[in-house]
Amino acid sequence: MNPQPLELIIGWLYPTLMSTYGDRGNVICLQQRAEWRGIRVQVIPLDQQTAATQIQNVDILMGGGAQDRQQEIVMRDLRGIKAETLREKIEAGTPGVFTCGAPQLLGHYYEPALGQRIEGLGLFDLVSKHPGQGAPRCIGNVVFEPTASPLAQDLEAMLVKKPVIIGFENHGGRTYLGNVQPLGRVIKGYGNNGEDGTEGAFYRNAIATYSHGPLLPKNPFLADWLIQTALKQKYQTAVSLEPLDDTLAGQARQAMFKRLAVTAP
Ligand code: GLN
């Protein structure tokens, strides 16, 4: 008798409100890389129609970027039991990627260029502020070295070399970290605020980042880390993933390193 196939449920936060700059590509990449390994994948939207119990069943959380207006709508919906369930999932170690507007919502608050401060879930000890309408946005390709533990060590063991992440950022808000690990150290670009050299944040198994790209197709090892971490959480045993042919992704990465004059690792 065949063993039961492995299965993962990807919960996609507010797909119609939060998916700027191709963040949907993260979900496609994750699903495809899992299915290529024979893992069954279900993608469910987590939005205004979702009950908190559905959030409970999710194995990987994905949240994309959004403009200030959409962030406000999301935060009005993401309250009470829904917010609490999301908080519990992240605390329990559910892996996920939260991009740009999404981590701003997981912090204490986001102050938009115009209008009221938007209160966040306060799960990540960070705050984000837009310096005002006249202030330049942080736009461009971003390259950073992950430093957060144990993610950086896991990735180095997986790649057998120091990992480097490539993305594309476009944000007006600046993020300032409190008592939370940065995701990485900026090599090229702005990162959290263009001042302190940090990029993103890492808490439990949740990756908060300003990197669109989309992030996962450009850095497929991160998708594999998410899949592996989710399987380990769900089945309580380490599952090794068959390697895939990432020649094209590798070539795209080398082209970007060259264009940005970053020494390829
Ligand atoms: N509204 C946020 C900002 O401009 C997030 C933008 C985004 O998600 N790309 O900082």
Residues whose N, C-alpha, C, O or C-beta is under 5 A from the ligand:
A	BS01	LIG	T20 G65 A66 Q67 D68 T99 C100 G101 N170 H171 G172 G173
